[in-house]
Amino acid sequence: MLIIEIDGGGHYTEDGKNYDAERTATLEGYGLRELRFTNTEVLHSFEAVCKKIEAALEERGGDPAGRG
């Protein structure tokens, strides 16, 4: 499975970074992959974000179109 995380400003504080690192480790422990994007990336490079998501799905053997 793939988890998409969109990070706002709170993710760049020391507490936010620590929380994110712990959360990522926990998710990876369950065999999940996490992709992180900033708000700016999503707002200004949406197509590139989508391509990265599609590539990650293909790496894991999923169908980006949701067909299986």
Backbone as JSON Lines, residues from 0, in Angstrom:
{"i":0,"aa":"M","n":[0.83,-1.18,0.0],"ca":[0.0,0.0,0.0],"c":[0.88,1.24,0.0]}
{"i":1,"aa":"L","n":[0.3,2.31,-0.45],"ca":[1.01,3.57,-0.58],"c":[0.26,4.64,0.19]}
{"i":2,"aa":"I","n":[1.0,5.41,0.94],"ca":[0.42,6.52,1.7],"c":[0.97,7.81,1.13]}
{"i":3,"aa":"I","n":[0.08,8.75,0.84],"ca":[0.47,10.05,0.32],"c":[0.31,11.07,1.44]}
{"i":4,"aa":"E","n":[1.37,11.79,1.71],"ca":[1.37,12.79,2.78],"c":[1.65,14.16,2.16]}
{"i":5,"aa":"I","n":[0.78,15.12,2.44],"ca":[0.97,16.5,2.0],"c":[1.36,17.31,3.22]}
{"i":6,"aa":"D","n":[2.57,17.85,3.19],"ca":[3.13,18.53,4.35],"c":[2.96,20.04,4.28]}
{"i":7,"aa":"G","n":[2.3,20.56,5.29],"ca":[2.21,22.01,5.47],"c":[3.32,22.47,6.4]}
{"i":8,"aa":"G","n":[3.26,23.71,6.79],"ca":[4.31,24.33,7.6],"c":[4.61,23.63,8.9]}
{"i":9,"aa":"G","n":[3.62,23.03,9.54],"ca":[3.82,22.37,10.82],"c":[4.76,21.19,10.77]}
{"i":10,"aa":"H","n":[5.0,20.67,9.59],"ca":[5.87,19.51,9.44],"c":[7.35,19.89,9.5]}
{"i":11,"aa":"Y","n":[7.65,21.17,9.51],"ca":[9.04,21.62,9.46],"c":[9.55,22.11,10.81]}
{"i":12,"aa":"T","n":[8.71,22.05,11.83],"ca":[9.17,22.35,13.18],"c":[9.92,21.12,13.7]}
{"i":13,"aa":"E","n":[10.67,21.29,14.78],"ca":[11.4,20.15,15.35],"c":[10.42,19.07,15.8]}
{"i":14,"aa":"D","n":[9.33,19.46,16.46],"ca":[8.33,18.47,16.89],"c":[7.7,17.78,15.68]}
{"i":15,"aa":"G","n":[7.39,18.55,14.65],"ca":[6.79,17.98,13.45],"c":[7.7,16.99,12.77]}
{"i":16,"aa":"K","n":[8.97,17.33,12.68],"ca":[9.95,16.43,12.07],"c":[10.08,15.13,12.86]}
{"i":17,"aa":"N","n":[10.12,15.25,14.19],"ca":[10.22,14.06,15.03],"c":[8.99,13.17,14.89]}
{"i":18,"aa":"Y","n":[7.82,13.79,14.92],"ca":[6.57,13.03,14.76],"c":[6.55,12.31,13.42]}
{"i":19,"aa":"D","n":[6.91,13.04,12.36],"ca":[6.9,12.45,11.02],"c":[7.87,11.27,10.93]}
{"i":20,"aa":"A","n":[9.04,11.4,11.52],"ca":[10.03,10.32,11.47],"c":[9.5,9.07,12.19]}
{"i":21,"aa":"E","n":[8.88,9.25,13.34],"ca":[8.31,8.12,14.08],"c":[7.16,7.49,13.3]}
{"i":22,"aa":"R","n":[6.32,8.33,12.73],"ca":[5.17,7.83,11.96],"c":[5.64,7.05,10.74]}
{"i":23,"aa":"T","n":[6.63,7.59,10.03],"ca":[7.17,6.91,8.86],"c":[7.74,5.55,9.24]}
{"i":24,"aa":"A","n":[8.49,5.48,10.32],"ca":[9.07,4.21,10.77],"c":[7.97,3.21,11.1]}
{"i":25,"aa":"T","n":[6.91,3.66,11.74],"ca":[5.79,2.78,12.08],"c":[5.13,2.25,10.82]}
{"i":26,"aa":"L","n":[4.86,3.14,9.87],"ca":[4.2,2.74,8.62],"c":[5.06,1.75,7.84]}
{"i":27,"aa":"E","n":[6.35,2.02,7.77],"ca":[7.26,1.12,7.07],"c":[7.3,-0.24,7.74]}
{"i":28,"aa":"G","n":[7.14,-0.24,9.07],"ca":[7.1,-1.5,9.8],"c":[5.92,-2.38,9.39]}
{"i":29,"aa":"Y","n":[4.87,-1.75,8.88],"ca":[3.7,-2.47,8.38],"c":[3.81,-2.76,6.88]}
{"i":30,"aa":"G","n":[4.97,-2.45,6.3],"ca":[5.17,-2.7,4.87],"c":[4.56,-1.65,3.97]}
{"i":31,"aa":"L","n":[4.25,-0.5,4.54],"ca":[3.65,0.58,3.76],"c":[4.73,1.54,3.29]}
{"i":32,"aa":"R","n":[4.51,2.12,2.14],"ca":[5.43,3.14,1.63],"c":[4.75,4.49,1.72]}
{"i":33,"aa":"E","n":[5.51,5.46,2.13],"ca":[4.98,6.81,2.3],"c":[5.67,7.74,1.31]}
{"i":34,"aa":"L","n":[4.88,8.49,0.58],"ca":[5.4,9.54,-0.28],"c":[5.01,10.87,0.34]}
{"i":35,"aa":"R","n":[5.96,11.78,0.43],"ca":[5.71,13.09,1.04],"c":[5.9,14.17,-0.01]}
{"i":36,"aa":"F","n":[4.96,15.1,-0.01],"ca":[5.02,16.26,-0.88],"c":[4.71,17.49,-0.06]}
{"i":37,"aa":"T","n":[5.28,18.6,-0.46],"ca":[4.96,19.85,0.22],"c":[3.7,20.45,-0.41]}
{"i":38,"aa":"N","n":[3.07,21.34,0.33],"ca":[1.92,22.06,-0.23],"c":[2.32,22.76,-1.53]}
{"i":39,"aa":"T","n":[3.51,23.34,-1.53],"ca":[3.99,24.07,-2.71],"c":[4.12,23.15,-3.92]}
{"i":40,"aa":"E","n":[4.65,21.95,-3.7],"ca":[4.76,21.0,-4.81],"c":[3.39,20.68,-5.4]}
{"i":41,"aa":"V","n":[2.42,20.44,-4.54],"ca":[1.09,20.08,-5.01],"c":[0.45,21.25,-5.75]}
{"i":42,"aa":"L","n":[0.62,22.44,-5.23],"ca":[-0.01,23.61,-5.84],"c":[0.66,24.05,-7.14]}
{"i":43,"aa":"H","n":[1.98,23.88,-7.22],"ca":[2.7,24.44,-8.37],"c":[3.28,23.4,-9.31]}
{"i":44,"aa":"S","n":[3.3,22.15,-8.91],"ca":[3.86,21.08,-9.75],"c":[2.97,19.85,-9.68]}
{"i":45,"aa":"F","n":[1.69,20.06,-9.8],"ca":[0.72,18.97,-9.6],"c":[0.98,17.8,-10.55]}
{"i":46,"aa":"E","n":[1.26,18.08,-11.79],"ca":[1.49,17.01,-12.76],"c":[2.71,16.17,-12.37]}
{"i":47,"aa":"A","n":[3.78,16.81,-11.91],"ca":[4.97,16.09,-11.48],"c":[4.67,15.23,-10.26]}
{"i":48,"aa":"V","n":[3.87,15.74,-9.34],"ca":[3.46,14.98,-8.16],"c":[2.7,13.73,-8.59]}
{"i":49,"aa":"C","n":[1.77,13.91,-9.51],"ca":[0.98,12.76,-10.0],"c":[1.87,11.72,-10.65]}
{"i":50,"aa":"K","n":[2.87,12.16,-11.42],"ca":[3.78,11.22,-12.07],"c":[4.59,10.44,-11.04]}
{"i":51,"aa":"K","n":[5.0,11.1,-9.96],"ca":[5.73,10.4,-8.9],"c":[4.85,9.36,-8.22]}
{"i":52,"aa":"I","n":[3.6,9.7,-8.03],"ca":[2.65,8.75,-7.42],"c":[2.44,7.56,-8.34]}
{"i":53,"aa":"E","n":[2.22,7.83,-9.62],"ca":[2.04,6.74,-10.59],"c":[3.27,5.83,-10.63]}
{"i":54,"aa":"A","n":[4.46,6.41,-10.62],"ca":[5.68,5.61,-10.65],"c":[5.79,4.73,-9.41]}
{"i":55,"aa":"A","n":[5.44,5.29,-8.26],"ca":[5.5,4.51,-7.01],"c":[4.51,3.36,-7.05]}
{"i":56,"aa":"L","n":[3.32,3.59,-7.6],"ca":[2.33,2.52,-7.7],"c":[2.81,1.42,-8.64]}
{"i":57,"aa":"E","n":[3.41,1.83,-9.75],"ca":[3.9,0.84,-10.7],"c":[5.03,0.02,-10.08]}
{"i":58,"aa":"E","n":[5.89,0.65,-9.29],"ca":[6.98,-0.08,-8.62],"c":[6.43,-1.15,-7.7]}
{"i":59,"aa":"R","n":[5.3,-0.87,-7.08],"ca":[4.71,-1.81,-6.12],"c":[3.77,-2.79,-6.79]}
{"i":60,"aa":"G","n":[3.65,-2.7,-8.11],"ca":[2.83,-3.66,-8.83],"c":[1.36,-3.28,-8.89]}
{"i":61,"aa":"G","n":[1.05,-2.06,-8.54],"ca":[-0.35,-1.62,-8.61],"c":[-0.64,-0.96,-9.94]}
{"i":62,"aa":"D","n":[-1.89,-0.8,-10.22],"ca":[-2.35,-0.17,-11.44],"c":[-2.75,1.27,-11.12]}
{"i":63,"aa":"P","n":[-2.03,2.27,-11.62],"ca":[-2.36,3.67,-11.32],"c":[-3.78,4.05,-11.69]}
{"i":64,"aa":"A","n":[-4.37,3.33,-12.63],"ca":[-5.74,3.65,-13.03],"c":[-6.76,3.0,-12.11]}
{"i":65,"aa":"G","n":[-6.29,2.23,-11.14],"ca":[-7.19,1.61,-10.17],"c":[-7.89,0.35,-10.68]}
{"i":66,"aa":"R","n":[-7.3,-0.31,-11.66],"ca":[-7.95,-1.5,-12.23],"c":[-7.4,-2.8,-11.65]}
{"i":67,"aa":"G","n":[-6.7,-2.71,-10.52],"ca":[-6.26,-3.98,-9.99],"c":[-5.07,-3.95,-9.14]}
